[in-house]
Amino acid sequence: MDIPRPRARKGRTPLFAAVAGVIAVALVTLGLGRLKAAAPEVDRSGLWIGAVQRGEMVRQVKGTGALVPEEVRWITAETAGRVERIHIKPGATVDKDALLLELTNPDVMLEELASERDVASAQVELLRGKSRLETQEFTERDAVAGITSELADVRRRAEAYKAGAGDVFSDLDARRLADREKELAARLELARGRVAVVQKSKRDEVSAQEAQIQRLRDIAAFRRRQIEAMRVRAGWDGLLQDLPLELGQWVVPGTVLAKVIRPEKLKAVLRIPELQAKDLQIGQAASIDTHNGLIAGRVARIAPAAHQGTVTVEVTLDGAPPQGARPDLSVEGTIEIERLKDVLSVERPAGAQPDAPYSLFKLIEGGDAATRERVELGRTSVGTIEVRAGLREGDRVILSDMARWDGVDRIKLR
């Protein structure tokens, strides 16, 4: 007979093991999530590290530029002409009477001759006019003299009648003498008036003619100056810096012929970045580096407008320029804005802006590590910047560009 076998009970051990495994994985994941990420290591040799200092901070701005002469004489053509001769080349020292070049223009020479002829013709016409008017005046004066003589004779006869010469003169004769006297007196007055008119006419015509002669003389003098101006001279003592002409070249009025400067009187013209120029003022001290020496100066002029991102600043030099200084020499200038007393400052970190917050790494643990600190920056200079909050004197900070570590608050240095 068959004997029934008892059925074995299914065990629950695998299910419990699976649940325990899931719980273990969750606990491990949670634990790892709560662990802090290890700080990255950065090579110390590639970092720029500076220390926060307390004391005086000199605010400065820098710019590049060139030396230019303070006194420049541009010589331009007064009349058109062709370059006939060039006597002196650029770079030569000249005095005011030095002949630089000569121009020629036949038309100008003909105009000068014509103006001289006009003056001579006007002078001849003046002499003729004077002679004619003087003759007319003499004629009128002769008429006055004749009438005066005749009037005097009539008056003598009238006086003789009044004296008792009635047996000689009748009453009719007396009336005729009286009428004749009135007529002659009227004619004398008219004759004298004609003399006055002739004299005034003489003065007016002579004056007008003399004025015309003077105008013609002025024109002739202008033509002579044009002729003389074609012999181009330096005009003052100095250095001939430029003469951009060639023989045979035709120039028109206003063309620049030459440039004469005073080489001993130079100034620096600097280009300051517009963001740094807001605190510039006339009279601020400056230092100009000619690459062969330093020379002190003062800000003399600040351009009212920016150009291509820079502001032009003129600096007058306090002393003689260093050896080798010359016009158009490239220079670097430093202008002192102000001196700040007893402030915290540090070398300017990469990308730092004035009057703005900034984050950087401060060294800790003896310099083996650094943590990110948020600081408040203030006024800036060429290479330094004011620290208003976030750091203390003696703190050492990393000034290099740490943009690649923006998501890290702590680093290790090796």
Secondary structure, DSSP 8 states (H G I E B T S, - for coil): ------------HHHHHHHHHHHHHHHHHHHHHHS-----EE-GGG--EEE-EEEEEEEEEEEEEEEEES-EEEEE-SS-EEEEEE---TT-EE-TT-EEEEEE-HHHHHHHHHHHHHHHHHHHHHHHHHHHHHHHHHHHHHHHHHHHHHHHHHHHHHHHHHTT-TTTS-HHHHHHHHHHHHHHHHHHHHHHHHHHHHHHHHHHHHHHHHHHHHHHHHHHHHHHHHHHHTEEE--SSEEEEE----TT-EE-TT-EEEEEE-TTSEEEEEEEETTTGGG--TT-EEEEE-SS-EEEEEEEEE-SS-BTTEEEEEEEESS---TT--TT-EEEEEEEEEEEEEEEEEE--TT--TTSEEEEEEEEGGGTEEEEEEEEEEEE-SSEEEEEES--TT-EEE-S--GGGTT-SEEEE-
